[in-house]
Amino acid sequence: MRITRITVYHVDLPLEHPYWLSGGRLKFETLDATFVKLETDEGVTGWGEGTPWGHTYVPAHGPGIRAGIETMAPFLLGLDPRRVLDVERAMDMALPGHLYAKSPIDMACWDIAGQAAGLPIADLMGGGSRTPRPIASSVGAKTVDETRAVMDRYRQRGYIAHSVKIGGDVARDIARIRDVEANRAPHEIILYDVNRGWTRQQALSVMQATEDLCVMFEQPGETLDDIAAIRAKHAAPVSVDEALVTLQDATRIARDGLAEVFGIKLNRVGGLTKAARMRDIALAHGIDMFIMATGGSVLADTEALHLAATIPDANCKAVWACQDMITVDIAGGRGPRNIDGHLHLSETPGLGVHPDEDALGSPVAVYEAR
């Protein structure tokens, strides 16, 4: 089997509500999505998606994905997509770094490999738990009242896991955390996500002031060095998200005891192939995981669900999904959807969901073997 054609689509995915990160420092209203179709000489077609969270969140942006694919395409045409390690090495040789540009190609290759084997991706990867995974909301609000309103909206949809965005103002953050905890249901999973929005002093002020609540904080500093510098000065459990990009980051976090949880965003780390190695590092060191698409449609959410299904149930906290946050559905209701706040893994071989091509519009690029 060989890759014969790579077709690239660009779609804007409007958010249902304006979304704030890092204490209001960053605002997002539309996501720039790239969809990739890989065709083969045996008639098997795979789909991938790369949707960074805007252009200002992390070093990744939609146009960069499309430019990266243009650079890599000549090195990918003719390869066997089922040999995901060969494809990974070809991409890394053709374009060092730029992991977010490689993620949709990697997803499409796993989709083809699963279809060819007659197995869902999770089963092909050697896992495949059918325990429904809780969906984590993303509460991008700024005030106590707004936070209550957004969390109530998600609770009405069945959500039991919540990622509450904080950062930027110590007094406001402490007040919001205490209010959320006062209204927290016994079964809820709540993560307070700073998104790098604190200085070291601000982080210590909030984390020490809320130690009695035993809450978890995600990315309470800009870098791993920031997290390491304050590690011995607070008692709160930590999840690392934005600073977990490479396998070297994962090994440092595990070796130095910087966090109790990995937040693995598939688009940011380069796709399933690279994310699976981080999963194994986490499991070997007793580190739990949140698995996430960086953003995007049901395709990206489904990819995250497949990786989550390869993690023992006790070690997978939740799966963050974006489909309930956007107003465009490119797959006509197909694929894993919210059922009482959970996603259920399909038995369909491969990824398990493909987009309606009519919903994607005209391709922005097509690369073919000569």
Long-range contacts (C-beta under 8 A, 24 or more apart in sequence): 1-40, 1-41, 1-42, 1-44, 1-80, 1-81, 1-82, 1-112, 1-116, 2-40, 2-41, 2-77, 2-78, 2-79, 2-80, 2-369, 3-38, 3-39, 3-40, 3-76, 3-77, 3-78, 3-79, 3-80, 3-81, 3-369, 4-39, 4-40, 4-41, 4-77, 4-368, 4-369, 5-37, 5-38, 5-39, 5-77, 5-366, 5-367, 5-368, 5-369, 6-36, 6-37, 6-38, 6-39, 6-69, 6-73, 6-76, 6-77, 6-105, 6-366, 6-367, 6-368, 7-36, 7-37, 7-39, 7-363, 7-365, 7-366, 7-367, 8-34, 8-35, 8-36, 8-66, 8-69, 8-363, 8-364, 8-365, 8-366, 8-367, 9-34, 9-35, 9-36, 9-37, 9-360, 9-361, 9-362, 9-363, 9-364, 10-34, 10-62, 10-66, 10-361, 10-364, 11-35, 11-328, 11-330, 11-359, 11-360, 11-361, 12-328, 13-51, 13-295, 13-296, 13-297, 13-326, 13-327, 13-328, 14-326, 14-327, 14-328, 15-325, 15-326, 15-327, 16-324, 16-325, 16-326, 16-327, 17-150, 17-325, 19-138, 19-140, 19-325, 20-140, 20-141, 20-142, 20-165, 21-53, 21-57, 21-140, 21-165, 21-195, 21-197, 22-165, 22-167, 22-168, 22-194, 22-195, 22-196, 22-197, 23-142, 23-165, 23-166, 23-167, 23-168, 23-169, 23-172, 23-173, 23-197, 24-142, 24-168, 25-167, 25-168, 25-197, 26-54, 26-56, 26-57, 26-195, 28-53, 28-54, 28-57, 31-62, 31-295, 31-296, 31-322, 31-326, 32-61, 32-62, 32-63, 33-62, 33-295, 33-296, 33-297, 34-62, 34-65, 34-66, 34-69, 34-104, 35-104, 35-299, 35-330, 35-355, 35-360, 36-69, 36-104, 36-105, 36-107, 36-108, 37-108, 37-357, 38-81, 38-105, 38-108, 38-109, 38-111, 38-112, 40-81, 40-112, 42-116, 44-112, 44-115, 44-116, 45-112, 45-354, 46-81, 46-107, 46-108, 46-109, 46-110, 46-111, 46-112, 46-115, 46-350, 46-351, 47-107, 47-108, 47-111, 47-299, 47-351, 47-354, 47-355, 48-103, 48-104, 48-105, 48-106, 48-107, 48-108, 48-109, 48-111, 48-299, 49-104, 49-107, 49-296, 49-297, 49-299, 49-300, 49-303, 50-100, 50-101, 50-103, 50-104, 50-267, 50-296, 51-267, 51-293, 51-294, 51-295, 51-296, 51-297, 51-300, 51-322, 52-100, 52-267, 52-268, 52-294, 52-295, 53-294, 53-295, 57-195, 58-242, 58-268, 58-294, 60-100, 60-267, 60-268, 60-294, 64-98, 64-100, 64-101, 65-100, 65-101, 65-104, 66-364, 66-365, 67-101, 68-95, 68-98, 68-100, 68-101, 68-102, 69-101, 69-104, 69-105, 69-365, 69-367, 70-365, 70-367, 71-95, 72-101, 72-102, 72-105, 73-367, 74-367, 76-105, 77-367, 77-368, 77-369, 78-369, 81-108, 81-109, 81-112, 81-113, 82-109, 82-112, 82-113, 82-116, 82-117, 84-109, 84-110, 84-113, 84-272, 84-273, 85-273, 88-273, 88-274, 99-245, 99-246, 99-268, 99-269, 99-270, 99-271, 99-274, 100-267, 100-268, 100-270, 100-294, 102-270, 102-271, 103-266, 103-267, 103-268, 103-269, 103-270, 103-271, 104-267, 104-271, 105-271, 106-270, 106-271, 106-272, 106-273, 106-274, 107-266, 107-271, 107-272, 107-299, 107-303, 107-351, 110-271, 110-272, 110-273, 110-303, 110-306, 110-350, 110-351, 111-350, 111-351, 112-350, 113-350, 114-349, 114-350, 114-351, 115-349, 115-350, 117-349, 118-349, 119-349, 120-306, 120-345, 120-346, 120-347, 120-348, 120-349, 120-350, 120-352, 121-272, 121-303, 121-306, 121-350, 121-351, 121-352, 122-305, 122-306, 122-307, 122-309, 122-310, 122-345, 125-272, 125-276, 125-306, 125-307, 125-310, 126-310, 127-309, 127-310, 127-311, 128-309, 128-310, 128-345, 129-309, 129-310, 129-311, 129-312, 129-313, 129-345, 130-309, 130-344, 130-345, 131-313, 132-339, 132-342, 132-343, 132-344, 133-291, 133-305, 133-308, 133-309, 133-316, 133-318, 133-319, 133-342, 133-343, 134-159, 134-160, 134-161, 134-189, 134-317, 134-318, 134-319, 134-341, 134-342, 135-159, 135-161, 135-318, 135-319, 135-320, 135-321, 135-324, 135-338, 135-341, 135-342, 135-343, 136-161, 136-162, 136-163, 136-189, 136-191, 136-290, 136-292, 136-317, 136-318, 136-319, 136-320, 136-321, 137-161, 137-162, 137-163, 138-163, 138-165, 138-320, 138-322, 138-325, 139-163, 139-164, 139-165, 140-165, 141-165, 142-172, 143-172, 143-176, 144-175, 144-176, 144-179, 147-176, 147-179, 147-180, 148-179, 148-183, 151-180, 151-183, 154-324, 154-341, 155-185, 157-324, 157-338, 157-341, 158-338, 158-339, 158-340, 158-341, 158-342, 159-338, 159-341, 160-185, 160-187, 160-188, 160-189, 160-341, 161-188, 161-189, 161-190, 161-191, 161-317, 161-318, 161-341, 162-188, 162-189, 162-190, 162-191, 163-191, 163-193, 163-218, 163-320, 164-190, 164-191, 164-192, 164-193, 165-193, 165-195, 166-192, 166-193, 166-194, 166-197, 166-206, 167-194, 167-195, 167-196, 167-197, 167-198, 168-197, 168-198, 170-202, 170-205, 170-206, 173-206, 174-206, 174-209, 174-210, 177-206, 177-210, 177-213, 177-215, 178-210, 178-213, 181-213, 181-215, 189-317, 189-318, 190-215, 190-216, 191-216, 191-217, 191-218, 191-239, 191-290, 191-317, 192-216, 192-217, 192-218, 193-217, 193-218, 193-219, 193-241, 194-218, 194-219, 194-220, 194-221, 195-219, 195-241, 195-242, 196-221, 196-222, 196-242, 196-243, 200-226, 200-229, 200-230, 203-230, 203-234, 204-230, 204-233, 204-234, 207-234, 207-235, 207-236, 208-233, 208-234, 210-236, 211-235, 211-236, 216-260, 216-261, 218-261, 218-263, 219-243, 219-263, 224-249, 224-252, 224-253, 224-258, 227-258, 227-259, 228-256, 228-258, 231-257, 231-258, 237-261, 239-263, 239-290, 241-265, 242-268, 244-268, 244-269, 244-278, 245-269, 247-274, 247-277, 247-278, 247-281, 250-277, 250-278, 250-281, 250-282, 251-281, 253-287, 254-281, 254-282, 254-284, 254-285, 254-287, 259-287, 260-287, 260-288, 261-287, 261-288, 261-289, 261-290, 261-317, 262-287, 262-288, 262-289, 262-290, 263-289, 263-290, 263-292, 264-289, 264-290, 264-291, 264-292, 264-307, 265-292, 265-293, 265-294, 266-291, 266-292, 266-293, 266-294, 266-300, 266-303, 266-304, 266-307, 267-293, 267-294, 267-295, 267-296, 267-300, 268-294, 272-303, 272-306, 272-307, 275-307, 276-307, 276-310, 279-307, 279-310, 279-311, 282-315, 283-311, 283-312, 283-315, 288-315, 288-316, 288-317, 289-315, 289-316, 289-317, 290-316, 290-317, 290-318, 290-319, 290-320, 291-316, 291-318, 291-319, 291-320, 292-319, 292-320, 293-320, 293-321, 293-322, 295-322, 296-322, 297-322, 297-323, 297-326, 297-328, 297-329, 297-330, 297-331, 297-355, 298-323, 298-329, 298-330, 298-331, 298-334, 298-335, 298-336, 298-337, 298-353, 299-330, 299-331, 299-335, 299-351, 299-353, 299-354, 299-355, 301-335, 301-336, 301-343, 302-335, 302-336, 302-346, 302-351, 302-352, 302-353, 303-351, 305-336, 305-343, 305-345, 306-345, 306-351, 306-352, 309-345, 319-343, 328-359, 329-359, 330-355, 330-356, 330-359, 330-360, 331-355, 331-356, 331-359, 332-356, 332-359
